């Protein structure tokens, strides 16, 4: 029930805000890297055993990659007309 409700709401918002949301999400590497950084940060803080083999700086590297992806890669795609 809730899954259907949220799925419908998400699709409606995506249609209103971004006409081609599916293609945009496929190219949104900065968003993927930010989400991955958040997951690793949560794992490091919630599961202390993982901190022995998962480096603390991994979150910073992923956020730096997101910054590069957003400012450099996506800007080139928008300028060449591939983004729209």
C-alpha positions in Angstrom: 0.0 0.0 0.0 2.6 2.5 1.1 5.0 1.4 -1.6 2.4 2.0 -4.3 1.6 5.4 -2.8 5.2 6.5 -2.6 6.0 5.2 -6.0 3.1 7.1 -7.6 4.0 10.3 -5.7 7.7 10.0 -6.8 6.6 9.5 -10.4 4.3 12.5 -10.3 7.0 14.7 -8.8 9.5 13.5 -11.4 7.2 14.3 -14.3 6.5 17.8 -13.0 10.1 18.8 -12.0 12.1 17.0 -14.7 10.6 16.1 -18.0 13.0 13.2 -18.7 13.8 12.1 -15.1 14.9 8.6 -16.1 17.7 9.8 -18.4 18.7 12.4 -15.8 19.0 9.8 -13.0 21.2 7.6 -15.3 23.6 10.5 -15.8 23.6 11.8 -12.2 26.9 10.4 -11.0 27.2 13.1 -8.3 23.9 11.9 -6.7 25.1 8.3 -6.8 28.4 9.2 -5.1 26.7 11.3 -2.4 24.3 8.5 -1.6 27.2 6.0 -1.5 29.1 8.3 0.8 26.1 8.5 3.1 25.8 4.8 3.2 29.4 4.3 4.1 29.3 7.0 6.8 26.2 5.4 8.3 27.9 1.9 8.2 31.0 3.3 9.9 29.1 4.9 12.7 26.5 2.2 13.3 28.7 -1.0 12.9 31.9 -0.5 14.8 33.4 -3.8 13.6 33.4 -2.6 10.0 35.7 0.3 10.9 38.6 -2.1 11.2 38.7 -2.8 7.4 36.7 0.2 6.0 38.9 3.4 6.0 37.5 6.5 7.6 38.5 8.7 4.6 36.4 6.7 2.1 33.5 9.1 2.7 35.7 12.1 2.0 36.9 10.5 -1.3 33.4 9.7 -2.4 32.2 13.3 -1.6 35.2 14.7 -3.5 34.3 12.5 -6.5 30.7 13.8 -6.3 32.0 17.3 -6.4 34.2 16.6 -9.4 31.3 14.8 -11.2 28.9 17.6 -10.6 31.1 20.5 -11.5 33.2 19.0 -14.3 31.5 16.1 -16.0 27.8 17.2 -15.8 28.7 20.8 -16.8 30.3 19.4 -20.0 27.2 17.3 -20.8 24.9 20.3 -20.3 27.1 22.6 -22.5 27.2 20.1 -25.3 23.4 19.6 -25.3 23.5 16.0 -24.1 21.9 16.8 -20.8 18.6 18.0 -22.1 
